[in-house]
Amino acid sequence: MSYDLVQECQGRFSVDRMCKALDVSRSGYYAWKDRPPSKRERENQELAFHIKAIHRETDATYGTPRVTAELNEAGMPCGKTASLGSNGR
């Protein structure tokens, strides 16, 4: 999302300049920045925490099918594959 990029580059460029370049409003950026994480984002953060823990505990030998099975067995239902990549706020 554009707002993530604005936040990431805030030390190098002004917020005003980045918002203009990305064609987003400054007020929208500040509203996004001050908004608490959504329920979905909190759930994704918790899931990512557990995925990383399983990855660590298994010396990175489990792929997504086995990680998914571990999560489901632990009572954390998830889809066919448990992968959130490196995305996180």
C-alpha positions as CSV (number, residue, x, y, z in Angstrom):
1,M,0.0,0.0,0.0
2,S,1.2,3.5,-0.7
3,Y,0.9,4.6,3.0
4,D,3.4,1.8,4.0
5,L,5.8,3.3,1.5
6,V,5.3,6.8,2.9
7,Q,6.0,5.6,6.4
8,E,9.0,3.6,5.3
9,C,10.7,6.5,3.5
10,Q,9.6,9.3,6.0
11,G,13.2,9.9,7.1
12,R,14.4,10.5,3.6
13,F,11.6,12.5,2.0
14,S,8.9,14.8,3.3
15,V,5.4,13.3,3.8
16,D,3.9,16.0,1.7
17,R,6.3,15.2,-1.3
18,M,5.7,11.5,-1.1
19,C,1.9,11.8,-0.9
20,K,1.9,14.0,-3.9
21,A,4.2,11.6,-5.8
22,L,2.0,8.6,-4.9
23,D,-1.2,10.6,-5.5
24,V,-2.6,10.0,-2.0
25,S,-3.8,12.6,0.5
26,R,-1.7,13.7,3.5
27,S,-4.8,13.6,5.7
28,G,-5.5,10.0,4.5
29,Y,-1.9,9.0,5.4
30,Y,-2.1,10.5,8.9
31,A,-5.6,8.9,9.5
32,W,-4.1,5.5,8.4
33,K,-1.0,6.0,10.6
34,D,-3.1,6.8,13.7
35,R,-5.7,4.1,13.1
36,P,-5.3,1.0,15.3
37,P,-4.6,-2.3,13.5
38,S,-7.7,-4.0,12.2
39,K,-8.9,-7.3,13.5
40,R,-7.6,-9.0,10.4
41,E,-4.2,-7.4,10.8
42,R,-4.0,-8.5,14.5
43,E,-4.9,-12.0,13.5
44,N,-2.3,-12.0,10.8
45,Q,0.3,-10.8,13.2
46,E,-0.5,-13.6,15.7
47,L,-0.4,-16.1,12.9
48,A,2.9,-14.8,11.7
49,F,4.3,-15.1,15.2
50,H,3.2,-18.8,15.4
51,I,4.5,-19.6,12.0
52,K,7.9,-18.1,12.9
53,A,7.9,-20.1,16.1
54,I,7.2,-23.4,14.3
55,H,9.9,-22.5,11.7
56,R,12.4,-21.9,14.5
57,E,11.4,-25.0,16.5
58,T,11.8,-27.3,13.5
59,D,15.1,-25.8,12.3
60,A,13.4,-24.5,9.2
61,T,12.6,-28.0,7.9
62,Y,8.8,-27.7,7.7
63,G,7.2,-26.5,4.5
64,T,3.8,-24.8,4.4
65,P,1.8,-28.1,4.4
66,R,3.4,-29.2,7.7
67,V,3.3,-25.7,9.2
68,T,-0.4,-25.6,8.4
69,A,-1.0,-29.0,10.0
70,E,0.9,-27.9,13.1
71,L,-1.2,-24.7,13.4
72,N,-4.5,-26.6,12.9
73,E,-3.5,-29.2,15.5
74,A,-2.7,-26.3,17.9
75,G,-6.2,-25.0,17.4
76,M,-5.3,-22.2,15.1
77,P,-7.4,-22.9,12.0
78,C,-5.9,-21.5,8.8
79,G,-6.2,-22.2,5.1
80,K,-4.6,-24.8,3.0
81,T,-1.2,-23.1,3.3
82,A,0.1,-21.0,6.2
83,S,2.3,-18.4,4.7
84,L,2.2,-14.7,5.3
85,G,5.5,-13.9,3.6
86,S,7.5,-11.0,5.0
87,N,4.6,-8.6,5.0
88,G,4.0,-6.9,8.3
89,R,3.4,-3.5,9.7
